[in-house]
Amino acid sequence: MDSWNKPVAGIGLERLAQKMFRLKHELKIFSRNNVGDVAMEYKEVMIAKDRYTQLLRQQSKIKWIKFNDKNSRYFHMAMRKTRMENRITTFMKGDTIVDNFKEVVKPFVNHFETFLGIKSNASGSIDVNCIKQGKCLNLEQQVNLIRPFNKGRQESFV
Protein backbone atom coordinates (compact mmCIF):
# COMPACT_ATOMS: atom_id res chain seq x y z
CA MET A 1 0.00 0.00 0.00
CA ASP A 2 1.81 3.05 -1.31
CA SER A 3 -0.61 5.48 0.36
CA TRP A 4 0.99 4.78 3.77
CA ASN A 5 4.49 5.75 2.57
CA LYS A 6 3.46 9.07 0.95
CA PRO A 7 4.50 12.13 2.97
CA VAL A 8 1.86 13.88 5.08
CA ALA A 9 1.93 17.36 6.63
CA GLY A 10 1.31 17.63 10.37
CA ILE A 11 2.69 16.47 13.69
CA GLY A 12 2.19 13.24 15.66
CA LEU A 13 -1.39 11.98 15.86
CA GLU A 14 -2.54 14.39 13.17
CA ARG A 15 -0.18 12.71 10.67
CA LEU A 16 -1.32 9.26 11.83
CA ALA A 17 -5.00 10.20 11.37
CA GLN A 18 -4.38 11.50 7.84
CA LYS A 19 -2.43 8.37 6.87
CA MET A 20 -5.16 6.11 8.27
CA PHE A 21 -7.87 8.11 6.45
CA ARG A 22 -5.99 7.69 3.15
CA LEU A 23 -5.35 4.00 3.87
CA LYS A 24 -9.04 3.45 4.64
CA HIS A 25 -10.05 4.46 1.12
CA GLU A 26 -7.32 2.28 -0.42
CA LEU A 27 -8.50 -0.72 1.64
CA LYS A 28 -12.12 -0.18 0.55
CA ILE A 29 -11.09 -0.21 -3.11
CA PHE A 30 -8.89 -3.29 -2.55
CA SER A 31 -11.72 -5.10 -0.75
CA ARG A 32 -14.28 -4.27 -3.44
CA ASN A 33 -11.97 -5.39 -6.29
CA ASN A 34 -10.19 -8.41 -4.80
CA VAL A 35 -12.32 -9.81 -1.98
CA GLY A 36 -15.81 -9.14 -3.30
CA ASP A 37 -19.12 -8.78 -1.48
CA VAL A 38 -18.73 -11.08 1.53
CA ALA A 39 -22.22 -10.30 2.88
CA MET A 40 -23.82 -11.35 -0.42
CA GLU A 41 -21.79 -14.57 -0.52
CA TYR A 42 -22.79 -15.30 3.08
CA LYS A 43 -26.47 -14.84 2.19
CA GLU A 44 -26.07 -17.20 -0.78
CA VAL A 45 -24.43 -19.85 1.43
CA MET A 46 -27.22 -19.53 4.02
CA ILE A 47 -29.89 -19.88 1.31
CA ALA A 48 -28.13 -22.99 -0.04
CA LYS A 49 -27.91 -24.42 3.50
CA ASP A 50 -31.64 -23.79 4.08
CA ARG A 51 -32.51 -25.48 0.77
CA TYR A 52 -30.38 -28.50 1.66
CA THR A 53 -32.00 -28.75 5.10
CA GLN A 54 -35.44 -28.54 3.48
CA LEU A 55 -34.45 -31.30 1.03
CA LEU A 56 -33.34 -33.55 3.90
CA ARG A 57 -36.63 -32.95 5.72
CA GLN A 58 -38.61 -33.82 2.59
CA GLN A 59 -36.57 -37.00 2.07
CA SER A 60 -37.15 -38.08 5.68
CA LYS A 61 -40.90 -37.43 5.29
CA ILE A 62 -40.93 -39.56 2.13
CA LYS A 63 -39.20 -42.38 4.02
CA TRP A 64 -41.69 -41.98 6.89
CA ILE A 65 -44.67 -42.12 4.51
CA LYS A 66 -43.19 -45.14 2.72
CA PHE A 67 -42.33 -47.18 5.82
CA ASN A 68 -44.76 -45.49 8.27
CA ASP A 69 -45.07 -47.06 11.69
CA LYS A 70 -45.80 -50.58 10.48
CA ASN A 71 -43.49 -52.05 13.09
CA SER A 72 -40.66 -51.66 10.59
CA ARG A 73 -36.96 -51.46 11.30
CA TYR A 74 -36.99 -47.82 10.14
CA PHE A 75 -39.75 -46.95 12.64
CA HIS A 76 -37.88 -48.52 15.55
CA MET A 77 -34.63 -46.80 14.55
CA ALA A 78 -36.42 -43.43 14.37
CA MET A 79 -38.02 -43.96 17.79
CA ARG A 80 -34.70 -45.07 19.32
CA LYS A 81 -33.00 -41.97 17.89
CA THR A 82 -35.73 -39.69 19.29
CA ARG A 83 -35.51 -41.33 22.73
CA MET A 84 -31.72 -40.95 22.78
CA GLU A 85 -31.95 -37.29 21.76
CA ASN A 86 -34.49 -36.56 24.53
CA ARG A 87 -32.57 -38.43 27.25
CA ILE A 88 -30.44 -36.45 29.69
CA THR A 89 -27.30 -38.52 30.20
CA THR A 90 -24.90 -35.94 31.69
CA PHE A 91 -24.93 -32.55 33.35
CA MET A 92 -22.41 -30.01 34.65
CA LYS A 93 -21.98 -29.63 38.40
CA GLY A 94 -19.63 -26.70 38.81
CA ASP A 95 -16.64 -27.50 36.61
CA THR A 96 -17.13 -31.28 36.54
CA ILE A 97 -19.25 -33.35 34.17
CA VAL A 98 -21.48 -35.88 35.93
CA ASP A 99 -22.30 -38.97 33.83
CA ASN A 100 -23.20 -41.59 36.47
CA PHE A 101 -26.90 -42.44 35.96
CA LYS A 102 -27.83 -42.30 39.67
CA GLU A 103 -26.03 -38.99 40.10
CA VAL A 104 -27.66 -37.54 36.95
CA VAL A 105 -31.18 -38.54 38.04
CA LYS A 106 -30.91 -37.34 41.65
CA PRO A 107 -31.04 -33.52 41.05
CA PHE A 108 -34.03 -33.86 38.70
CA VAL A 109 -35.97 -36.05 41.12
CA ASN A 110 -35.17 -33.67 43.99
CA HIS A 111 -36.28 -30.68 41.92
CA PHE A 112 -39.65 -32.18 41.04
CA GLU A 113 -40.23 -33.54 44.54
CA THR A 114 -39.63 -30.03 45.88
CA PHE A 115 -41.74 -28.45 43.17
CA LEU A 116 -44.65 -30.92 43.16
CA GLY A 117 -44.31 -32.55 46.55
CA ILE A 118 -43.69 -36.17 47.42
CA LYS A 119 -47.25 -37.11 48.37
CA SER A 120 -50.36 -36.09 46.46
CA ASN A 121 -52.73 -33.78 48.34
CA ALA A 122 -55.65 -34.97 46.20
CA SER A 123 -55.87 -38.25 48.09
CA GLY A 124 -56.20 -36.50 51.48
CA SER A 125 -59.21 -36.88 53.72
CA ILE A 126 -62.58 -35.38 52.77
CA ASP A 127 -64.02 -32.78 55.12
CA VAL A 128 -67.53 -34.09 55.88
CA ASN A 129 -68.62 -30.81 57.50
CA CYS A 130 -67.87 -28.94 54.29
CA ILE A 131 -70.02 -31.37 52.29
CA LYS A 132 -72.96 -31.08 54.73
CA GLN A 133 -73.07 -27.29 54.27
CA GLY A 134 -73.80 -27.55 50.51
CA LYS A 135 -76.63 -29.18 48.56
CA CYS A 136 -76.46 -32.97 48.35
CA LEU A 137 -77.99 -35.38 45.84
CA ASN A 138 -80.88 -37.53 47.03
CA LEU A 139 -80.90 -41.29 46.42
CA GLU A 140 -82.87 -41.06 43.14
CA GLN A 141 -80.43 -38.47 41.73
CA GLN A 142 -77.46 -40.63 42.70
CA VAL A 143 -79.02 -43.67 40.96
CA ASN A 144 -79.66 -41.58 37.81
CA LEU A 145 -75.97 -40.64 37.69
CA ILE A 146 -74.80 -44.25 37.59
CA ARG A 147 -77.53 -45.60 35.27
CA PRO A 148 -76.40 -46.78 31.81
CA PHE A 149 -76.68 -44.19 29.06
CA ASN A 150 -79.12 -44.90 26.20
CA LYS A 151 -80.54 -43.01 23.22
CA GLY A 152 -84.06 -42.61 24.68
CA ARG A 153 -82.62 -41.06 27.82
CA GLN A 154 -80.53 -38.66 25.68
CA GLU A 155 -83.68 -37.36 23.87
CA SER A 156 -85.41 -36.68 27.19
CA PHE A 157 -82.58 -34.27 28.12
CA VAL A 158 -82.88 -32.33 24.84
Phi, psi and omega in degrees: 000106182288336184297333181288325184276349179291143182291147182227140178278146178128179184233137170057239184296330179297317177296317180299317180296318180294319179296318180294322178298316179293319180294325179303313181293322177296318180293324177298315180296316178300315181297315181297320184278320188259322184272315181096188183272097184293321181298319180293318178296321178298316178299318179297319179295317180296321177296316179297320178297316179298319179296319180295317178298318179297320178298315179298319178298316180297318180296320180292325177294321178298317178298318182296318179294321182292312185265336178049208180248046182275043178058032183274167177298319179300315180300313182292325176294318179296318179294319179297318179297315180297316180298318180294323179291327182274348183280137175264112184254337179217162170206163181266130175239097187071240179259359183255149177263124179262124180231005175284127187305313181296323179287329179288319184288323188307310181297325180290318178297315179299318180300311184286330174294321177292317184288314185259341183093157182277319183248141180287135177279344183292333182268014180291178183286152180267133180278106183295324180298323178295319180293320182294336180287330182267179178286140179242154177282141174279177185298318181297319179294321179296319179294320179298327180292327184261359178293147178299148182270131176224169186294320179298321179292326179296317181293331180289335178283330184278000000 
